[in-house]
Amino acid sequence: MMDQMTGGPAAAQDTLIKDGDIQSFAVDVIEASKTRPVIVDFWADWCTPCKQLMPALEQAVNAAGGAVALVKVNADQNQTLCAQLQVQSLPTVLAFWQGQPVDGFQGAVPPSQITAFIERLTQISGGAGAAGNPLDEAMDQAEAMLEAGQAEQATAIYQQVLSHDNTNIRGLVGFAEISFSMGELEQAKQILDAVDSKAAAEAKLTERVQKLETSIELASQAEDAGDAEALEKQLESDPSNHSVRYELALARQAAGDMAAAAEALLGIIMRDREWEDGKAREQLLKLFEAAGPTDPFTLKYRRRLSSILFS
């Protein structure tokens, strides 16, 4: 599906990263560098450092959001080109801007140096080429589909994006949200395990990640919930049994009745605010986090909680 979409992830990969040779060099490097910097990676099959450098270089180029492109040149198959550019050891990386080489390095450098290298190129070019990153456009489209209830179509986009960049933070979070909505709790957990908290914060996705983590936790609790009717009968005979009332809250939560779950938890807090180190209050706060800070449920029951705590 995605290969047929203009500007989809497959197109992004073709544009940002490609193989090159002496025949395509003029177009893919010299001409292309007039709109954004082009990095040329000279490598060979027998070169172990080349195999270490290339994945890190590809990841950094994808993460740069279209600010730079990468052309990979097999040195053994393009010895004339290597001679013209005085490439004498592998790997050698050269950067072109406005048709001219402007920077470069040799050897398998660490990711931090690759990032600094790309940042220098971005500064030289003034960020040319960064706008309209196809991966970001694909993410915008997937999120719009998800909001419209088109989970299947959104899933296909997320999977395509992650197949090209398995660290794409928006792709990981979105795919985890879809997995959760489809009841795939274990898959959602595994995806969230791959989410870097610092990257989530930089992308302003921390709130979504926390909400999803809490929702997964609540759903896991619901799997072990007891029978609500039986718990109600137990409470009728012993209204002061907070453990039963707490289990009733979990049962109501499992049934999707968040209001009834909140009422049960508030019932415990009214009778004993510090029951089991504030366990009922902590659970109620999790319900708020899963619903979201502006949800009518959260607003209503947060007011109720405040009136109890500060009365």
C-alpha positions in Angstrom: 0.0 0.0 0.0 2.7 2.5 1.0 4.8 2.1 -2.2 1.8 3.5 -4.1 1.5 6.6 -2.0 3.3 9.7 -3.0 5.8 10.8 -0.4 5.4 7.6 1.7 8.2 6.0 3.6 9.5 3.9 0.7 9.9 7.1 -1.3 11.7 8.6 1.7 14.2 5.8 1.7 14.8 6.1 -2.1 15.4 9.9 -1.7 17.5 10.0 1.4 19.7 6.8 1.0 20.7 5.2 -2.3 23.6 3.2 -3.9 25.7 5.2 -6.4 28.4 4.7 -8.9 30.5 6.8 -11.3 27.7 7.0 -13.8 25.1 8.3 -11.3 27.6 10.5 -9.4 26.9 13.7 -11.3 23.2 13.5 -10.7 22.9 11.8 -7.3 25.8 13.8 -5.7 26.9 16.9 -7.7 23.4 18.1 -8.8 21.6 16.8 -5.7 24.0 18.7 -3.4 22.7 22.0 -4.8 19.5 21.5 -2.8 20.9 19.8 0.3 24.2 18.3 1.5 24.9 14.8 0.1 27.1 12.4 2.1 29.1 9.9 0.1 30.2 6.7 1.9 33.0 4.7 0.1 32.9 1.1 1.3 33.8 -2.5 0.3 32.6 -5.9 1.2 35.9 -7.0 2.8 36.0 -3.8 5.0 34.9 -4.6 8.5 35.0 -1.0 9.7 32.7 -0.2 6.7 30.1 -2.6 8.0 30.3 -1.0 11.4 30.0 2.5 10.1 27.2 2.1 7.5 24.3 1.2 9.8 25.1 4.1 12.1 25.5 6.5 9.2 22.1 5.4 7.7 20.4 5.8 11.1 21.8 9.3 11.5 20.8 10.4 8.0 17.2 9.1 8.6 17.1 10.9 12.0 18.2 14.2 10.3 14.7 14.6 8.9 15.7 15.1 5.3 18.4 17.7 6.0 21.0 15.5 4.3 21.1 12.6 1.8 23.4 9.6 1.6 25.0 7.9 -1.4 26.8 4.6 -0.8 29.6 3.8 -3.3 31.3 0.4 -3.6 35.0 1.3 -3.9 36.0 -2.0 -5.5 33.5 -1.4 -8.3 34.3 2.3 -8.7 38.0 2.5 -8.6 38.2 5.3 -11.2 35.9 7.5 -9.1 37.9 6.7 -6.0 41.1 7.8 -7.8 39.5 11.0 -8.9 38.4 11.9 -5.4 41.7 10.6 -3.8 40.0 8.0 -1.7 42.9 6.0 -0.3 41.5 4.1 2.7 38.1 2.7 3.7 35.7 3.7 4.9 36.0 7.2 3.6 33.1 9.6 4.0 32.9 12.8 1.9 30.2 15.5 2.1 29.2 17.6 -0.9 27.4 21.0 -0.8 26.7 23.1 -3.9 28.6 20.6 -6.0 31.8 20.8 -4.0 33.3 18.6 -1.2 33.0 20.5 2.1 33.8 18.0 4.8 34.7 14.4 5.4 36.3 11.8 7.7 37.9 8.3 7.6 37.3 5.2 9.7 34.4 3.9 11.7 33.8 6.9 14.0 31.3 6.7 16.9 27.6 7.9 16.5 28.3 11.1 18.4 30.9 12.1 15.8 28.5 11.2 13.0 25.8 13.4 14.6 28.2 16.3 14.9 29.3 15.8 11.3 25.7 16.1 10.1 25.1 19.1 12.3 28.0 20.9 10.7 26.6 20.1 7.3 23.2 21.4 8.3 24.7 24.6 9.5 26.6 25.0 6.3 23.5 24.6 4.2 21.2 26.5 6.5 18.9 23.5 6.9 18.2 23.2 3.2 16.2 20.1 2.4 14.9 19.5 5.9 11.4 20.7 5.2 8.8 18.3 4.0 10.5 15.2 5.4 8.4 12.3 3.9 8.7 10.2 7.1 7.2 13.1 9.1 4.4 13.4 6.5 3.7 9.7 6.7 3.5 10.0 10.5 1.1 12.9 10.2 -1.1 10.8 7.9 -1.0 7.8 10.2 -2.0 9.8 13.2 -4.9 11.4 11.3 -6.1 8.0 10.2 -5.8 6.7 13.8 -8.0 9.6 15.0 -10.5 8.9 12.3 -10.7 5.3 13.4 -8.9 3.9 10.4 -6.6 1.7 12.5 -5.8 -0.9 9.8 -4.6 1.8 7.4 -2.6 3.6 10.1 -1.0 0.3 11.1 0.3 -0.3 7.6 1.9 3.1 7.6 3.5 2.7 11.0 4.9 -0.7 10.0 6.4 0.7 6.8 8.0 3.6 8.6 9.5 1.3 11.3 10.8 -1.1 8.6 13.0 1.8 7.4 13.8 3.4 10.8 13.1 1.1 13.7 13.9 3.9 16.2 11.4 6.4 14.8 9.9 7.6 18.0 6.5 8.7 16.6 6.2 5.4 14.8 7.0 3.4 17.9 4.5 5.2 20.1 1.8 5.2 17.4 2.2 1.5 16.7 2.1 0.8 20.5 -1.1 2.7 20.8 -2.7 0.7 17.9 -1.5 -2.6 19.4 -3.1 -1.6 22.8 -6.4 -0.6 21.1 -6.5 -4.0 19.4 -6.0 -5.8 22.7 -2.4 -6.8 22.0 -1.1 -5.9 25.4 2.2 -7.9 25.2 3.0 -6.4 21.9 2.3 -2.9 23.1 4.6 -3.5 26.1 7.4 -4.8 23.9 7.2 -1.8 21.6 7.2 0.6 24.5 10.3 -1.1 25.8 12.1 0.2 22.7 11.0 3.8 23.3 13.9 6.0 24.5 12.6 8.3 27.2 14.9 11.1 26.2 13.8 10.9 22.6 10.1 10.8 23.7 10.7 14.0 25.7 12.4 15.7 22.8 9.5 14.8 20.5 7.0 15.9 23.2 5.5 12.4 23.4 6.2 11.8 27.1 2.5 12.3 28.1 1.3 9.9 25.4 3.9 7.3 26.5 2.9 7.6 30.2 -0.8 7.5 29.4 -0.2 4.3 27.4 1.9 2.7 30.1 -0.8 3.3 32.6 -3.5 2.1 30.3 -1.6 -1.2 29.8 -1.2 -1.6 33.5 -4.9 -1.0 34.1 -5.8 -3.5 31.4 -3.5 -6.1 32.9 -5.2 -5.6 36.3 -8.6 -6.1 34.6 -7.6 -9.5 33.4 -7.5 -10.8 37.0 -10.6 -8.9 38.2 -13.3 -10.7 40.2 -17.1 -11.0 39.6 -18.7 -7.6 40.3 -22.0 -9.0 41.5 -20.4 -11.3 43.9 -18.2 -8.5 45.3 -21.3 -6.2 45.7 -23.0 -8.9 47.8 -19.9 -9.2 50.0 -19.9 -5.4 50.5 -23.6 -5.5 51.5 -22.7 -7.8 54.4 -19.5 -6.0 55.3 -19.4 -2.3 54.0 -16.1 -1.7 55.9 -14.2 -4.3 53.9 -11.9 -2.0 51.9 -10.2 -5.0 50.2 -13.5 -6.1 48.7 -14.3 -2.5 47.7 -11.0 -2.2 46.0 -11.5 -5.5 44.1 -15.0 -4.2 43.1 -13.3 -1.1 41.6 -11.0 -3.3 39.5 -14.0 -5.3 38.4 -15.9 -2.2 37.3 -12.8 -1.0 35.6 -12.5 -4.3 33.7 -16.1 -3.8 32.5 -15.2 -0.4 31.2 -17.3 1.4 33.8 -14.8 4.0 34.9 -17.3 6.1 36.9 -18.3 3.1 39.0 -14.7 2.2 39.6 -14.0 5.8 40.7 -17.0 5.7 43.0 -15.7 2.5 44.7 -12.2 4.0 45.1 -13.6 7.2 46.5 -15.7 5.1 48.9 -12.4 3.8 50.4 -10.7 7.2 50.5 -13.7 8.7 52.3 -13.5 6.0 55.0 -9.7 5.6 55.2 -7.5 8.0 53.2 -4.3 6.2 54.0 -5.6 2.6 53.5 -2.6 0.5 52.5 -0.4 3.5 52.0 -2.9 5.4 49.9 -3.5 2.5 47.5 -7.0 3.6 46.5 -5.9 7.2 45.8 -3.0 5.9 43.7 -5.3 3.7 41.6 -7.7 6.6 41.1 -4.8 8.8 39.9 -4.0 6.1 37.4 -7.5 6.2 36.0 -7.1 10.0 35.6 -3.8 9.5 33.7 -5.3 6.9 31.4 -8.3 9.1 30.6 -6.3 12.2 30.1 -6.1 15.5 32.1 -8.9 17.2 30.1 -11.3 14.3 29.9 -14.7 15.0 31.6 -14.3 11.9 33.8 -10.9 13.2 35.1 -12.3 16.7 35.7 -15.3 15.4 37.6 -13.6 12.9 39.8 -10.5 15.0 40.4 -12.9 17.6 41.9 -14.5 14.9 44.0 -11.2 13.7 45.2 -10.0 17.2 46.2 -13.2 17.8 48.1 -12.6 14.7 50.2 -8.9 15.3 50.8 -9.3 18.9 51.7 -12.6 18.8 53.6 
